[in-house]
């Protein structure tokens, strides 16, 4: 990150609404606020009925109804929207790679597709958006290798206990670490270690939203302390966990 990439303590300005988090996806709908310059690991797709404006690291402003910000790219939201949707995608997921490629090849502004959205149907909006980005039609759920199904089943409980190591997961499932990691990426669409991190962030955000302080939330999700949680959340989403929870109604699911 740049030295001045962290949002100020007043950020986000005006972010209020509802949100959902799934493995590889965090989506927010409501009022989109301004931010200071920052960068984050997720690919960010913002859609609004009014024009949004985002400045890149050179100060060039990208304005439009849909903006795709590539991962690990310094940027600043200059003009938000009274209502809109911001979707953060894990860049190693199928949808994240598609959005990343589109932004870098065609630019940050995407006026080719207009997705109607309703803040009462955020889940459907996200599903439709991912299908559009991937240009692959409806998203199917292919038959998974039994080891992957077992992994998806045991991971939430493992995350609830503390830090999770891929070698330990593989040992419990009865498969080699190399085989498990390759299968997981191929069949789930996101690397196992990144999936575990999303589960940990999900748990931390859920704890924060329930009224726990950041230290309690960090420890509940296997982070060493609140600073570790805050740093990871900023790096992933560009926002601290307290901002993600404040004034936000959450839908949290482990389904893919």
N, C-alpha and C positions, 0 to 999 in steps of 0.2 A: 504494500500500500504506500501511497505518498504520505509524507509527513503530516500533511493537513487533510488527510482523507477521512478522519473520524468525524462523524456528525457531532455537532455541538450538543450541549446538555439540554438544549431546548427542542431538539429534534425528537420525533417528527412533528412538523407543524401542521395541525389539522387532520392527522390520520385518525379517523374514527369509523367504525363499521363492524363487519363480521369477517371471519376468516376460516379457512380449513387448512389442515395439513395432512398430507398423505406421504408415503415414502417417495422421495424425489420431487415433491411439489409442496410449496406453500403458496396459498392464494388468499388475497385480501380484496374485499369489495367495500366501497364506501367512499369517503372523502380522501383523496390522495393529496398529501401535503408536500411542502418543499423540504429539501434536505441540503446539508452542506456537502462538499465534495467528498466522495468515498468510493471504494470499490469493494466488490464482494464476489464470492466464488460462484454464486448462482447466476444463471442467465435470467434477466428480468424482462418480462413482457407486460407492458401497460396498455390498457385500452380504455377509452373514454369517449362519450358523445361530443365533448368539446376538445379543443386542441391542447395537448400537453407539450411542454418544452423541457428538453434535457440538454445540458451543456456537457460536452466531452472535455478531456483534459486540456485541449487547446483553446477552450472557450467557445468553440463552434456550437451553435444551438441547433438541435434537431427537434422540429415541431410537427405534430400530427396527431391523428386520432388513435394510432397504434404505434408504439415505439418498442423496439427490441434492443436492449442494452447487453452487449456481449459480456461473458464472464471475465472477472479479474480486470475490469476496465474502469478507470477513474471517470466519474461522472457526477453530475449534480442536477437534481430536479429543480428547475427554475420556476415553472408554472405547473401546478397540479390541476386538480379538477374537483368540483363539488361532489361528483359521483363518478366512479370508474372501477376498474379491476386491475390489480397488480399481481402477476403470477411469477413466482420465483421457481426456476427449474434447475435441478441438479444437472450440471453440464455434461456429465458422463452418462446421463440417461438418454434414451432414444429421442425423446422430445427435445431435451436440452441440446443435443448435438444438432438436431435439425434447425432449431432456432438460432443457434450460434452460427452455423454455416450461412443461414439466410442473412443475418445481420452483417456478417463480414463480407459476404459476396455482393449483396444488394443495397447495403446501407441500413441505418437504424430505423428509418421510417418505412412502415408497411401499410400502404393504402390499398393493397390488392384484395384484402379480405376484411369484411365487416361482420363481426360476431355480435348479434344482439345479446344483451345480458340482462339478467334480472337478479337482484341481490338476494332473492329468496331461492334461487336455483343456481348457486355458485358451483356446486359439484358438477352439474350438467354443463355449465359454461366451460369449466376446466377440461372436462372430457372432450368436448367439441373442439376446443382450442388445440389440445394436444393432437387430435386427429388432423386438424387443418395444418398444423406445423409440420407434422410428419408426412403430409400429403399421401396418407395411406388408407383413408377411409376410416370406418369404425374400428376401434381398438379391440382386438380379440384377446382372449385369455387362453393361451395354448396349454396343452397338457404338460405338466412339469415333471421333471425327474423326482422320484420320491425323496431324495436327499434334500432337494430344494424346498419341497413342501414341508419336510420335517424342520428344516432350518428356519423357515418363516414362522413356524408354529412355536419354536422354543425361544426365539430371539427376544420377544418382549419381556419374558420372565427373566432372562439373563441380564438384560439391560436394567431391569428393576433392582437387581442385586448389586451391580457395580460395573466397573470397566469390563468390556468384552473383547477377547482376543480371538482372531479368526482360527488360530490353531486349536484353541479349546473348543470352539464350535464344531470344527471338523472332527475332533476326537469324539465328542458326544454323538455326532451323527454317524460316525463310523466310515469316514471317507477321508482321503488325503486332503491336506490344505490346498494344494495346487488344483486338484480336481474340483473341489468345492468352489473356489474362487472363480475358476473359468466357467463352470456351469452356472453359477449365480449371475454373473455378468451377462451371459448369453441368454438366460431364460427370464431374468427379472428386469434387465435393461439398465441396471445401475450396479457398480461394484459393491461387493459385500461390505467393505470397510466404510464406504460412504453411506450405505443403507443403515448400518449400525449408528453412524453419526446422526443421521436424520431421526432415528428412533430416540436417541439420547436427547436431541434438541426438542423433539416432540414432548418427551416426558418433562423436561425442564420448563417448557412453555406452559404445559398443562398445570404444573405445580405453581408457577408464577401467577397464572390466570386465576387459580383457586385461592389466592391470597397469601401464599408463602413468600418469604423474602428470597432474594437471589441466592444467598448462601445455602439456604435449605433446598432450594430448587436445584442448585448446582450439585450438591451432594446426592440428592435423590436420583440424579441422572448420570452419576459417575464422573462428574467433573471435579477437579481438585479443589476449586474454590469459585467464588462469584466472578473473579476477574477472568478465570479461564472460560467460564460459561459466556460472559459478556464478549470476550475476544472472539470466541468461536461463532457466536451468533452474529456479530458484526461482520466477520469475514464471510459468513455464508449468505446473510440476507441484507447486510448494510444497515441494520437496525439493532439496538440492544434488546434483550429479552423483555425488559420492563416496558419498552415502547410497543413491542409486539402484543403485549397483554393488555395494556391500558386502553380503555374505551373500545375493546374488541370482544365480540362474542365468538367463541371458538367452536368449530366442529373438528374433532380429531379422530382419525381412523388409521388403522394399519393395513387396510385393504389396498390392493394395487389396481 
